[in-house]
Amino acid sequence: MAHQSDLIASDILAYLKQHENKDLLRFITCGNVDDGKSTLIGRLLHDSKLIFEDQLAAIQRDSKKYNTTDEEIDLALLVDGLQAEREQGITIDVAYRYFSTDRRKFIIADCPGHEQYTRNMATGASTCNLAVILIDARYGVQTQTRRHSYIVSLLGIKHVVVAINKMDLLDFDEAVFNRIRDEYLAFAANLDIADIRFVPISALRGDNVVTASERTPWYDGQTLMGILDSVEIDHDVAQNAFRLPVQYVNRPNLDFRGFCGTVASGEIRPGDRIVALPSGKQSTVEHVVVYEGNLDVARSGQAITLTLADEIDISRGDMIVRADETAPTVSQAIEAHLVWMDENPLVVGKDYGFKLAGKNVTGRVERIVHRVDVNTLDAFEAEKLQLNEIALVRIVFTAPVVFDAYKDCRATGSFIVIDRLSNGTAGAGMIRSAVAVDSASQDQSDLARLRAFEIEFNALVRKHFPHWEAKDVSKLFG
C-alpha cells in the first residue's frame, strides 16, 4: 500500500508531477481517551513503510523512556510530540501527519479525547472529508463517542469509519463487534452521516489496519487503509456555484486594481459576468491572475486575483459570485449551530466579533433556541452556554453578511466568534439559514444587550476601581 515509486530515483520531476495530481483526503481520528488514536496512526505509517529510519530509531529510543504499551516500540510517540503527552500517554493538542499511497495523498488530524479538549477536536475536524471514530471494544460507545459523532455530523463530514479497537483483548469476539456496531447505529440514526462503515482492528498488533487479519475470519470487509484509499469524496460538496470571499484589494499602481481571495467553490473564467455582494454591482472578469501569470480558468481552492472591466466598489469582506448562478443569501440575522469554546460562558445579548467568509462584523446572540444533549440528542431550553456545549442559536449582526447554508458550502457557511476583550476565539458556528428580525424580538434583544453590557461594565469597574460601591455603579444604568 505504501507509495514507493521507481520514479523517485529515475525522474524526480515526473514523480513530483504525479504526486501533485493525486487526490487529497483529509481525515480525523477521534474518540474517547485511551481508545488508541495515536497508536492507530503510528501503525498506519509503520505498516505502510512510511517512517524514515532515523524516525524509527528515535521512536525506539523514546519508547524506553515513555512507553505506555509495554511493547518494544510505542508507535503513538510518532504523533504525541508534547512532553506532557508522552509522559501521560494522552493526546492534548491536534497533531497533523502527512503520507501518500499510489492512489492519493492524506492529511491526518489526530485529535484529543478528553472532554476539555473538545474544541480542539472541532477545529481539527472542520476541514476533513472523513472521520475515523475509535471505540475501545472493552467499553463500547462512550459519551465522547457520541459527542464527537454529533460534531462530525454538524461539520458536514459524510464518511465515518468506526474502528472498534483492542479486539485482541477480547479474542476478536464477533459478538462484541456486532453489539457495538448495533449500539452505534441506533445512536447514529438521528445524525446526518451518509456513509458509516465498521472495522474490527487492533492498532497495537496491526490487525485489519493495513493488512487483513487472519484472526477475524468472520469479517469480510476492507481494511482501514483499504477504505481510506478507495472512499469516494468527489461528490461530497453540494455547492458548485462560484464563490470568492474578497480578502484583500491589491492596488500596486494606477493601472492595476485586483480583488484577491481563495476560491471557496465553483470556477471562474475571463469574460464571465460577476456580481459583487452585498452591493449588487455587476461587471465582467477581465483577467484571472496568479503569481505565475494569467489563467484561463480558476477552480475551488486556488488563491487568485480578479481584475474587472469596470471600476466598481468592492472591499475586503465582500463576496464575488457569478451572475448566471445561484446567489448566496444576504441577511443581517441567521440561525446557526454553535459550539462554545470559551471558559467563560456565552452571554445572550453581549456584543461579540464574528468572522464569516473573510468579513469581520460585530453581532450578538439574540437568543438560544435550544441546547443539545449530545448523549440523547434531545433539545433543552438554556439561558447560557458553557465550555464545549452545543446549541442552536439566533444571531443578529450590525451589518448585512453574505453566506450560504453550511450544508451547501463549508467555506461560506461557517464562522467563528471572537471575544472582543481578549481577542480569543470563543466559539465556532455552522449556519443553517437566514431569519427575519421582528421589532418585538429586536426590543428584547436590545434589553439583553444592555444587560450584558452592564454585567461586563460592572466587572471592569470592580477590577480597576475596587473602592466603588455597587450602588454607585448601578446609578449609571438608572
N, C-alpha and C positions, 0 to 999 in steps of 0.2 A: 504493500500500500504506500510505502514511502516514495517520495519523488527523488529518484536517483537517475538523472539523465546523463547519457554519454555526451550530450551537447556541452555540458559544463567544461569538459576538457578540450573538446574539438572546436567548438564555435560558441564562445560565451555570449556574443551579441544575439545569436539566434536563440539561445536558451533564455536570455532575458526577455526577448520579444515574445517567446512562447509563454513565459511566466506572466508577462504583463496582460495577456489576453485571456487568462483563466478567469472563471467565475470566482467571486469572493463571497464566502459565507461567514457571517459574524454570529457566534453563538455564546451563550452564557451558561455557566454551571451554577446551580443554586440548590438550596435545600436546608435542612436543619444542621445544627452544629455537630461536627464529627461524623457526618454521613459519608465522608471520603471524597470531597470535591477536588481538593488539591492533589490527592493521590491519583485520582482518575486522570487528571490532565497530565501528570507525570508519566502515568502508564501509557497514555496515548502517544506521547512524544517518544518514550523509550522503545515501545514495541514497533513504532513506525520508523525506528532508526533515524530520528531527527534530533538527537542530542550529540553535540560535539564531544570529542574525547576529553578535552580539558574540563568541560562542564560536568561530565560523568565522574571524573576524578575528584573534582571539588565536592560534588554531592556525596561521594563515598567517604571523603574526609569528614564532612559536616555531619554525616549520619552517625558517626561515633560519638559526637557531642550532643546532637539534638534529637536523635532517633526516637520516634513515638510509635513505631510499628513493630519493633523487635525483629526487624529484618536486616539483612546485610546492607541494604540501601533503602533510604527513605525517599521515595520519589516525590513526596509532597514538597520537599525542600526546593524543587525546581521552580515553584511559583510562590511559596511562602518566603519572601525575601527579608521582611522586617524581623529584627531580633526578637521582639515580643511574640511574633507569630511562631517563630522557630522554638522558642522556649516553651510556649503553651500548646503548640501543636494545633493552632487555630488560624483562620484567615480573618484579618482585621480590615484591610483595605482591598479594593478591587485590583487584581493583577491581570495584566494582559500578556498573552503569548501568541506568537505567530508561527505558522507552519504551512506546508503545502503537500498535496499529493499530485498524482499525474493529472487529475481532473480539475481540481480547484484549489484556491488559497483559503486559509482560515485565519480568523482572529478570535481568540478565546478570551472571554472575560470570566475570571474566577472570582466569585463574589462571596462575601462572608455570610455565615449562617446565623449569627446572633441577632436577636430581635432589635437590639440597639443600633445595629448597622444596616437595618432595612433600607434606609435612604441610600446607602452605598449600592445596594443591590438594584434599586430602582434606577439609579444613574447608569450602572453597567448594562442594564437590560434595554435602555432606551434606544440603542442603535442596532439591536440584534435581530436576526431573522429567525432564530431557533433557540429554544431553551432546553437544556438538559437538567431535569429536576431529579436529584438523587434522593433515594429513600433507603434508610437502613432497614434491611429485611427483618431485623430483630424487633423493631418498634413500629413499623408500618407508617401510615400517614400521620404526621405531626402538625402542630399549629403553624410552624414556619413553612411546612409543605403547602398548606392551604394559603397562607399569606403570600408566599412567593408565586403560587399559581394564579392567584387573583390579580396580582400586579402584572404578571406576564400577560394575562388576558386584557387588562386595561391598556397595556402598552402596545397592543395590537400584534403581538407575536403569534403567528399562525401555526407554528410547528413546535410540538413539545415531545421530547423523548424522556419517558420516566425510566430512569435507570435504577433498578432495585438491586442495591449493592450489598456486599458482605454475605452473599448467598452461600459462600464456602463455610460460614459459621453455622449454617443450618442444613448442611449436607445437600445443598441445591434441591431443596424440597419443592416440588411443583405446586403442592397445595398452598404453601406460603406465598409463592409468586401469584397464584390465582386470587388468593384472598386480598392481597394488597392491590392488585390490578382492579378488582371489582370495587373495592372501597374508594379508590381514587376516581374511577369512572363515575361513581354515584355522586361524588362531590363536584366533578368537572362538568356534569350535565348542565349546570347553570352558568357555565363560563363560555365565552366566545372564543373557543380554540378549535380550529377546524381539523387539525391533524395531531392525534395523540398516539404514540407508539410506546411499547413496553419492552425492556430488555433485561434479562437476569444477568448480573455481572458480579465479578469480584475484581475490583480495581487493584487490590493488593496482589492478587495472583495472575491477573490478566485475562480471566475467563470472559469471553464474548465482548471484549473491548476492541481489540484489533483482529484477534484470531478467534474463530469459533471454538467453543469448549466441548470437549468430549464428555464432560460431566453434566451436561444438560441435553441429553438425547431427546427429551420431550419438547425442547424449544427449536422451532424450525424457521425462526425469523432471522433478520440480518444482524450482524454485529453492530455495535455502536458506531464504529468507524465506517462501516458499510452504509449506514443510514446517513451519516454526515456527508459522505462523499456523493450520495445519489439523490438526496431530497431536492425536490423542485421548488425553487423560490422565485422564478421569473414572473409569476402571475400574482404575487402577494400584494403588490401595490395597486390600489383601486384607482388612484388619481393619475391620469396621463396628460392632463392639461398643463400647459406651460405656466410655471410659477418662478419668478425671480425676485426674492426679497432684496431690496437695494441696501447694501452695506456701506457704500462709500461712493461719493461723486468725485470723479477724477478730472481735474481741470489744470493740467500742467502748463498750458499756454492758451493764447487767444483762439487758436484754431481747433482745439480739441476739448470736447466735454463728453465723458463716458460715465456710464452708470454700472458700478461694479457689484458683483454678488455671486453666490453659488446657486446654480440651477437646482431648485428643490424638486421639480418634476417636469416631465414633458421635454420638448425640444423647440429650438428657435433657429430661424434662418434669416439671412439678409433678404429684405423685401417683405417680410411678414408685418402685418398690421398689428400694433400693440395698443394696450390701454394702461395708463398709469393710475393706480388706485391709492388712496381714496378719491383723488381729484376727478377721475373720469376722463382726463385729457388723452387724446389719441395722437399717434404718429406712426411712422414706418421705420423699421430697423434698417440702418444704412450699413453697419459693419458689426460683426461679432469678433471681438478682439481678445486674443490671449497673448502670453509672453512671446510665443514663437511667431506670431503673426495673426492673420485673419483666418477665420474658419468658415466653411460652407454650412456647417450645422453644429450646434452645441446641444448636449443632452444632459440629463439628470446627473448631478454630482460634479459637473465641471465648473470651475471658477472662471468667470468671463467678465468682459466689459462690453456693454452695448453702446453704440453711437446711433443717434436718431436723426431723421431727416429734418425734423422741426425742433425749434427751441421751446421746449415746454418745461414747466417747473416740476422737477422730481427731486425729492430729498431722501436722505437716509431714513429708513423705516417704511418707505412706500413700497409698493409691490407692482412689478411689471408683469402683465399677462397678455396672452394673445387675444385679439378682438373677436376671432371667429370660434373661440372655445368657451366652455362653461366658466363663468366668472366665479371667483370666491365670494364669500359673504363679507359685507362691510356693516359693522354694528358697534354700538357702544356698550352692549351688555351681552354676556354669554352665560351658558350653563356648562359646567365642566366637572370632571372628576379631579380631585385634588389629593395628592399625597403630601402630608405635612412633614417637614424635615427639620424643624427647628426645636430646640429645647424649650423655648418659650411658646406657649400655646397660641393658636390663631385667635385674633381678636376681631369679631364681626364689627364692621364699620370703620376699622382702622385703615389709614392710608398705607399702602404698600407699593413698591415698584414692581412692574411687570415687564418682562422681556418676551416678545412674541414675534417670531419671524423677522428678527432684526430690528424691531421697533421697541423703543423704551417708552413706557407710558405709566402714569400713576393711576391707581384704581383701588377698589376696596371690595371685600367680600360682603355683599349686601345681606345674604343670609345663607345658612347651612340648610339645604333641602333635607338631607339625611346623612347620617354616618353609617358606614357599612361594617358589620361584624364579619371579619374575614373567615371565621370558623364556620358560620352558618350561612353567610351572605345575606342575612336579614338586615333590614334598614331600621335605624333608630333616630329619634329626634336628638339634636345636640345643639348646644349654645357655643361650644368651642371645640377645637381640635388639638389633641396632644401629639407629641412626637410619634411618628410612624402611623398615625391614624389616617384613614382614607374616607373621603366624603364626596357627595355630590353637592356642589355649591353654585350660587349665583353671584356673578362678579359684574360690577359696573366700573367702566373706565372713564377717565376725564376727557377722552377724545376718541373718535371712531378708530377701530382697528380692522385690519384686513386678515381673513383667516379662512381655512377650510375645516370641516369636521376632521377630528384626528383619525377616524377610521378611513378617511379618503386620502389624507396626506399627513404623514407624521411631522414633516419639517414645518408646515404652515398651520398645523393644528395643535401644537404643543407650546407650552410656555413655562417660565419659571417665575417664582415670587421672590422678591428681594426685600429684606428688611431695610428700611431707609435710614435707620440709625447705625446699625452695624455693617451694612452693605453686604451681609451674608445671604446665601441662598436659603430661603425659609420653606419653600415648597415647590412642587412640580405638578403641572396640570395637563390634562388631555381634554380638549374642547369637544363637547357633544353637539351644541347648537347655539344659535343666537336666540336671545329672548328680548321681549319688549319691557321697557321700564315705564310703569304707570305712575301717576302723580302720588297716589297714596303710598305706594311702595317707596317712592323717592323720599317722601316725608319721613317715613320710618327709618330709611337708610341714613338720612341727614341727622336724625336724633342719635342713631347708633354711632355715627361718625363723630358727633360732638362728644358723646360719652367716651368713645375710645381716645379722643384727643385729651379729654380731661384726665383719664387714667394715666396716659403717657406723660402729660404735663406734671401731674402730681408726683410721679416717680422721679422726674428730673429735678423738681423743686426740692424734694426730700433729700436727694443726693447732693445738690450743690448749696442748698440753703437750709441746713438741718434745724436752725433756730426758728424757722417759720412754723406757725401752728396750722393745723389742718383747716380750721375755720377761716384763717386769713386767705388761704389758697382758694377755698370754696367761694369766697366773695367774688372772685374774678369771673366765676361762671353763673353768678346770680343765685 
